[in-house]
Amino acid sequence: MTTELTIDTGTNELLCVIRDRVAVITLNRPEARNSLSDTLTPALRTMIRTCGESPDVGALLITGAGEAFCAGGNVKGMGAHRDPKKLEMSFDDKVADLQDRQRRLTGALVAVRKPTIAALPGAAAGAGLAIAMACDIRIAAQSAFVTTGYARVALSGDYGIAWLLTRLVGTSRARELMFTGERVDAARAEAIGLVNRVVADDKLQAEAFALAKSLAEGPRLALRYMKDNLDEALQFDFETARDHEAERLIRLTTTADHKEAVQAFIEKRKAVFMGK
């Protein structure tokens, strides 16, 4: 039986429901292609932290309402409509403010120790692309596209986009995509490793949720340790990473989930994991 719990995000610009242990977080500004705002962004930060810590959530699925994932920052707000309070801030205060906002968005998303999936119904641009790349897996609709976008507004990038992009597509392609800001369609994004898979537009949400649900039903501790291992693969030398893998695996051999998985294999049935 499917259970669904609606979470109050504090704003209609962000929706969140927990269904079958999947937190479905929907950016809900379709009229603005789900671009970030002073209302949506703080709510998104809160939901990432809340769902990331909740024992009732096994996986996070982030998507956008309408025909876009997230068009990034509010370009109009970069001009005459800038927040007067921020205009009065010193250079150092502006840097510290952005660093803090980044830590609590893409930083927090990367730090989540549960599987995270981005479902792209359409455009993912600038900071919106960074949010998608901060997830573990990206599934795109056939009509979706991505773009770094920063060169078009004479900015260099934020929210960790260069770090994330380089690790997904390599140094040469990352430079090309950052410098040109070109629009990359879903098929090419899949070919260069920017998204994991492309599906028909009308099947995106169903297929993304099915994957999230299967991961949410998986062995929670093992998935957490897998993320630790995969993160360390980018940070440590082979010997150190390999030794840490061994330590985590031995820890998991003592868990109830491991014993359940072995028994389910013997009995030829689906394992039921409890996260213990």
N, C-alpha and C positions, 0 to 999 in steps of 0.2 A: 504494500500500500504506500502510495506516494504521499509524503507529508511536506507541507510548504508553510514557511514562516516568513511573514513580511517584516523587515527591519526598518525602523524609523531612522532615516539618514539625516533628518532635520531640514531637508529641502527636496522639492520636486525635481531639481536638476540632477539628482542622483537617486537611483532606485536600487534596492537590495532585497533579494529573497533568498532564503535558505531552503533548498529542495533536495531531498535525498543526500544530505550532507555536503551539497555543493552550494557555495555562496555565489549567486549570480548577481554581479554588480554591473549596473547599466548606466552609462553616461547618458543623461536625458536632456540634451539641448539640441534636438534635431534641427531646429530652425537656424542654429549657428554651427552646424556640423559637429556638435558636441565639443566645441572648443572649451578650453579651461576658463574658469571664471573665479571671482573672489568668493563665490558661494559654492560652486561645484568642487573646486580643488580641495578646500579644507575638509569637505564631507568625504571626498575620496580618500584622503589621508587617514581619516578616522576609520572608515570601513576597512581599509587594508589592514590597519593595526587590529581592529576588533575581530575581524574574521580570521586573521592570521593567528590570533591567540585563542579563539574560541574552540573548546573541545567538541562542539557540535558541528564543526566545519572540517571536512576532509580535503577539500580542494576549492580554489577560487577561480571563477570564470568571469573575466572582465570583457564587456562588449559595449557597443554604442547603439542608441536608438536611431531608427531611420536608416539613412543611406551612408553613414560615416561611422568610423570608430572614434577618432578624435582628431580635430584639425589643428591641435596644438594651442599655442597661446593666442590671446586676443590682440590681433595686429592693430586694430583701431585704438586699443588702449595704450599702444606704444607712442601715440602721437599727442594730439591736442587734449585728449581726454585722460591723460595720465593722472594717477592718484596724487593729489597735491602733497599728501603726507610723505610719500616716497620721494617726491622731488626735493623735499627739504632734508632728506637723510644725507649723511656724509657718505663718501665713497666706501669707506671701510664698513659702515653700517649696511649699505646696500649689498655689499659682497656677503657679509655675514647673514643677512636676511635670506638671500637666494640660496646660500649653502644650507641653511636650516630647512628651507622649503624643499630642497632637493633631497636631503637626508630623509625627510618624513614622507616622501612620495616614492620615487624610483628606488631610493635607498632602502626604504621599508619593504617595498615589494620584492626586491632581490633577497632581502633577509628572511622573508617568509619561508618557513621550513615545511611547507606543504606544496603539492603541485599547483602551479598557477598557469592558467591558459588565457590567451587573448583571442577573441573571436572578432575578426575584422569584416564588417559588412560593407565597408567602403574605405574612404580615405583615412590613413594614419599619417599625420604630418608633424614635423618638428617634435615638440615635447610629447605629442600623442604617439609618435613612432617610438620615442624613448620608453614610454609606458608599455607599449606592446612588446618591445625587446627586453624589458625587465622581467617579463613573464617567462616561464620555462618553455612554453610551447605556443606557437602562433598558427591559427587556422584562418585562412582568408577565403572570402567569397570570390567567385570568378571575376566579378566587376570591381573588386577592391584594388586600391593602389596605395603605394607609400612614397613619401618624399621627405628628405631631411628639411628642405625649405628655408634654412637659415640664411643662405647666401642671398636669397631674394629680398630679405629685409636687412642685409648688411650686418648680420650677427654671426657669431662663431659657434653657437651651440650651447645647450645646457642640459640638465637632468641626466648627465652621464652618457649622452648619445654617442660621443666618439668612442668611448670605452666599450659600450655595448655593441656598437656597429662593427668595430674592428674585430671583436671576438666572434661575431656571427659570420661575417663575409670576408675577413682578411684585410690586410693593410691597404692593398692597392684599390680594391673595390670601395672600401670605406672612404678613402680619399676622393675617389671619383664621385661618389654619391654626396659627400659633404660639399665638395667644390662646386658641382654643377646644380645640385638641388633638383635633379631631373625626376620626373614622375616615372615610377617603376611599377608596371602592371603586375597583377597577381602571379601570372605564369612565370615571369622573369624573377620575381621575388622568391618563388619556390626554387627556381633553377640555381640561384646564387646562395641559397640557404638562409634567406631572410625570413621566410615563413616555412613551416613544416609541411603543410599540405594546403591544397586549394580544392574547394568543393562548390557545387552549384549554389547560387545565391539563396534559393529557397530551402536548401538543406543545411545551411551554415549553423543556425542556432541548435538544431536537433543533433547534428553530428558533434558539435563542440560540447554540448551538454552530455552526450553519451560518453565521450572520452573523459570529461571531468568526473562523471558519476563512477565510471570504472576505476579511476584513480582514487576517488574518495573512498571506495570500498576496499582499497588495497591495504597492505600492511603498513600502517602509519609510521612506525619507528624505522622500518627498513627504508621507506621512501625519504624520510628525514635524513638518514645517514647517507643515502645515495646522493642527495643534494649536497651534503657536506663533502663527500668524496669528489663530486663533479666540480664543485667550487675550488677545492684544493688542487685539482688537476691544472688549474690556471695560475696557481700561486706558488706551488712547491716543486722541488725536484722530484724525480721519479721515486727515489728511495724513500723520501719522507712521506710522500703521498701513499705509496704502497704500504708502508708500516702503519699509517693511520687507518687505511682500509682494513688491514688485518685486525686491528684493535676493535673496530666497529663491528666487524663480522662476528668475532668471538662474543661480543656483548649480545648480539642478536640471537646467537644459538641458545641462549638461556631464556628467551622470551616465550610467553604463551602463544604469541602469534606464529612463531617458528614451529612450535610443536603442533599447532593447529594446521599449518600448511602441510607439514609432513603427513599428518594423519589424513587430511583431505586428499592428498595425492594417493595414498595407499587405498583409500576407500572410493577413489574416483568420483569425488564430489567437489563442489565449489567451496573454498575455504571461507570462513566467516571470521574476520579479524576484529579484535577488540582494542587494539592499540596498547597491548600489554606484553 
